Amino acid sequence: MEETLRRILALLEQMNDRRERLLSAFLSGVLRGIGTMIGFAVLGTALLWLLQSIARANLPLISDFLAQVVTMVKLRMQ
């Protein structure tokens, strides 16, 4: 019970300290942005890999379209 009260008091002190709140919010935003960037990079890479695999399978209609998409994306990345 005492430990819980100490934690609550520490949180209240942190909430009253404006500088601490701003720093915490800033770091939270930066880390969220970095996580989003890494997540999009991983998902984008996986999607490109999947599209290239489908294009290499030489499916008649899909492979031509996907080959164009992959080529456009590769040109954009350079």
C-alpha positions in Angstrom: 0.0 0.0 0.0 2.8 2.4 0.9 4.6 1.6 -2.3 1.5 2.3 -4.3 1.1 5.7 -2.6 4.8 6.5 -3.3 4.3 5.7 -7.0 1.2 7.9 -7.1 2.9 10.8 -5.4 5.9 10.4 -7.9 3.5 10.5 -10.8 1.7 13.6 -9.4 5.1 15.3 -8.9 6.0 14.5 -12.5 2.7 15.8 -13.8 3.2 19.1 -11.9 6.6 19.6 -13.4 6.0 21.2 -16.8 9.5 20.7 -18.1 9.4 16.9 -17.3 6.0 16.6 -19.0 7.2 18.4 -22.1 10.3 16.3 -22.3 8.3 13.1 -21.8 5.8 14.1 -24.5 8.6 15.1 -26.9 10.5 11.8 -26.4 7.3 9.9 -26.8 6.6 11.6 -30.1 10.1 11.1 -31.4 10.1 7.4 -30.5 6.6 6.9 -32.0 7.8 8.6 -35.2 10.9 6.4 -35.4 8.8 3.2 -34.8 6.3 4.3 -37.5 9.2 4.9 -40.0 10.8 1.5 -39.3 7.4 -0.2 -39.5 6.6 1.3 -42.9 10.1 0.5 -44.2 9.7 -3.2 -43.1 6.2 -3.5 -44.5 7.2 -1.7 -47.8 10.2 -4.0 -48.2 8.0 -7.1 -47.6 5.4 -5.8 -50.1 8.0 -5.1 -52.8 9.5 -8.6 -52.2 6.1 -10.2 -52.6 5.3 -8.2 -55.7 8.6 -9.2 -57.3 8.0 -12.8 -56.4 4.6 -12.7 -58.2 6.1 -10.9 -61.2 8.8 -13.6 -61.5 6.2 -16.3 -61.4 5.1 -15.1 -64.9 1.4 -15.0 -64.3 0.0 -13.7 -67.6 -1.9 -10.5 -66.7 -0.7 -9.8 -63.1 3.0 -10.1 -63.8 3.1 -7.4 -66.4 1.2 -5.0 -64.2 3.3 -5.8 -61.1 6.5 -5.5 -63.1 5.5 -1.9 -64.0 4.6 -1.1 -60.4 7.9 -2.5 -59.1 9.9 -0.6 -61.8 8.1 2.7 -60.9 8.8 2.1 -57.2 12.4 1.4 -57.8 12.8 4.5 -59.8 11.2 6.6 -57.1 13.5 5.1 -54.5 16.6 6.2 -56.3 
